[in-house]
Amino acid sequence: MQNQIEIDKIKQFLCMVSPIVIEIAKRIFQSLGYEVNQKGQDLDLVFSIKSGKNEVEFYLRNLLLEIATVDRDEEPLRFDENLRDFDYFLSKMARAVASKLNVLLHLFGNEDLDAAIENIVRDSKQYERIRIWKFDNEQTGKK
């Protein structure tokens, strides 16, 4: 069962920093030449990111929870009290965003999706956490 005090701390923190984190991530993706469209809002926000003919959906919920909590998969969730230190917040945010960006660079930088995923798995120790789903389009034979 979730501790309501911890949930309230997480919610308050996310209300303050989510717009900043979302805007920074969006600008980084755009600065690399990716087309970014937003769907949803708050923790349900999804970026649809395109590079040429390739497109991925990037769910921001996990990124935001990685920043706000000690461990986003822990039950119950606990607010990361170290975030009260602004330098710590900046460092943690940069690591989390960079880990997601590295995944996108692999996906968009390799024509062979299976090879890109192999590279992501090879580098996975440097990522905060990643979860990738691959869907094959049966009508076109494309992945």
N, C-alpha and C positions, 0 to 999 in steps of 0.2 A: 504494500500500500504506500502511496506517495505521501510524503510529509508536506503538508500544505504550506508551511513556512518556506521550505526549499522551493516549492513550485512558485510561490509568490515572488521570491527573490529572482528566480529564472525569468519569470514573466516581466518583472520590472526592468531587469537588465536588457532583455530582448526588445522591449518597447523603446528603450533609449538607443540601442546600438544597431538594431536590425536595419534601419534605413541607411546607415553609414556603411555597414558591411555589404549590403546588397548593391549600393551604388558603386563602391570600390570594385567589387567583383565584376559588375557589368562594364565599368569603364576599362578594366584590364582586358576583358574579352574583346571589347570593341577596338581597343588600341592595337590588338593583334590582327585586326581585319575581320573578325567574326561578326556576323549579323546576330543580334540578340533581341529576342522578343520575350515579353513577360506574360505569364498566364497565372491567374490566382493572386493571392495576397497573403501577407503575414507568413506563418509557417507552412502554408500550402503553396507558396510562390514557387513557380517553375520557370527557368529560363529555357527557351528553345534556342539553341545555338547552332548556326549554320556556317559552314566553311565550304564553299564550292557546292558540290552535290551532296556532301555529307551533313548530317544533322543529328544532334544529340539533345536529350532533355536533361537538364541539370536541376535537381531538386535541392532547394536551399535549406530545407528543414534540418538535414543532418549537419550541414556546415554550421548553421546557427547554433545547434545544440552542442556540437563539438567545441565551440568557443565558450558557450555559457556554462557548461557543466564539467564536472571532474571526468566523467565518462558517460557519453551519450547513451550507451546501452545498459548502464547500471540501473538496477531497480532497488530502491527508489532513486530517482535522479537527485543529484546534489549540485547546488550552485558552486562554481569554482570561486572561492573567496579571494584567491590571488588576483582576480580581475579588478579588484579595487585599486591595484597598482596600474597606472595607465601604460607604463612601459611593458608590463607583462601582457596586458590586453593586446597592445600592438603586435608584440612578438607572437602571441598565440594566434591572433587573427591572420597574420602574414603566413605562418606555417600552414594553417588550415587551408587558406585560399591557394597557396602555392601547390599544396598536394593535389588539389582538384585541378588546377591549371596544368600540372604535369600530365595528368591523365588525358586531358583534352588534347594536349600537344601530341601525345602518342596516337590518339585516335584520328586526329586530323592530319598528322604528318606521315601516315602510312596508308597506301592504297589497299593493302591487304589487311582486312579487319582482324583476321585470326593472328597475324604477325603482330599487329598493334597490341592486341590483348596479351600475347606472350611477353611483349616488352613491358607492359604494365605489371604483369605478374612478377617478372624478373626484378622490377624496381619497387615492388610493393612494400618492402620494409621501410622505405623512406616516406610513405604516405601515412597521414593520420589514420584514415579509414576510407576504404572505397567499396562500392558495391556497383557492379556493372551487369546490366541485362542486355543480351544481344538477341535481336529479333530478325529472323529471316523473312523476307518478303517472298512468299511462295509464288506470287503472280509474276514477279520479275526475275526471281532467282537471285536477287541482291540481298546483302546482309545489312 
